[in-house]
Amino acid sequence: MNRSIASLLVILILASAQVAVAAPSARLGMSDGLARQGLSLRYDGPIADLAPEEQPAEPVHAAGGREEKNPLVAMLMSFAVPGWGEFYTGHDGRGRAFMAAEGAIWIGYASYSVQERMRTDDFEEYVAIYLDVDQGADHTYYEDVADYMRSEGSDSYNEDIRSEARSLFPDDLDAQDRYFAEHGYFGGDGWDWGTRDRLEEYRELRHEASVSSRNAFYMTGLAVLNRALSGIDAAWMARRHNAGESGAPAARLSVAPVPDENGLCGSRATLEISF
């Protein structure tokens, strides 16, 4: 029994030795064959070069294979600069329209602001000429001289101040005098327009300045509206782009000056959308 096991082990050892000797011989034979064909199994390059190349991340594409646009980014871009989001989504025509509207709005604002300043100078100069009051007086003063024909006398500003003092302090004459001295106009601050026509002309000059100021304020409102519309439109266009929809609806915001029946210049904003 033991002799049989020993014989089996000897046979296995001899077989393993033959395989070990045959393997190098086979390798040498294959190398000689490849060498005769100009080929080799040897590789002397760096190990790192054998690693697969890293491929750049593929961009996310919308329907139709186009790059996807973020609606939120488009909206924020147009909130910052009207039309910018439309350019981002590839709708250059719409972007130019919103940018043109923005430019027209701020040109209108600058025009009305300059117009207001010029008309304010006109009514202040008018007061300086007819009431002998220096230009640049307190804003309240210009309001008061527009409300009353004169500062003292019948139906005057000071007469109404005395009436207010008596109503506020009916039993305190000293308090009435202090109130009248504090709120009345005296000496060089007093005025008398002389004729009703002069007062009405002054009121018209103030009204024109007020119209210009109001129109300048409206321009700032239009600027906010233009940003809101452009932001909504840009987000809408981004969604349509991602969905692969074409033939985007047309939209246009236009601002134009409009004179009224008195020859004063106002403005009109028009939003047109076609589906």
Secondary structure by P-SEA (a helix, b strand, c coil): caaaaaaaaaaaaaaaaaaaaaaaaaaaaaaaaaaaacccccccccccccccccccccccccccccccccaaaaaaaaaaccaaaaaaacaaaaaaaaaaaaaaaaaaaaaaaaaaaaaaaaaaaaaaacccccccccaaaaaaaaacccccccccaaaaaaaaaaaaccccaaaaaaaaaacccccccccccccaaaaaaaaaaaaaaaaaaaaaaaaaaaaaaaaaaaaaaaaaaaaaaaacccccbbbbbbbbbbbcccccccbbbbbbbcc
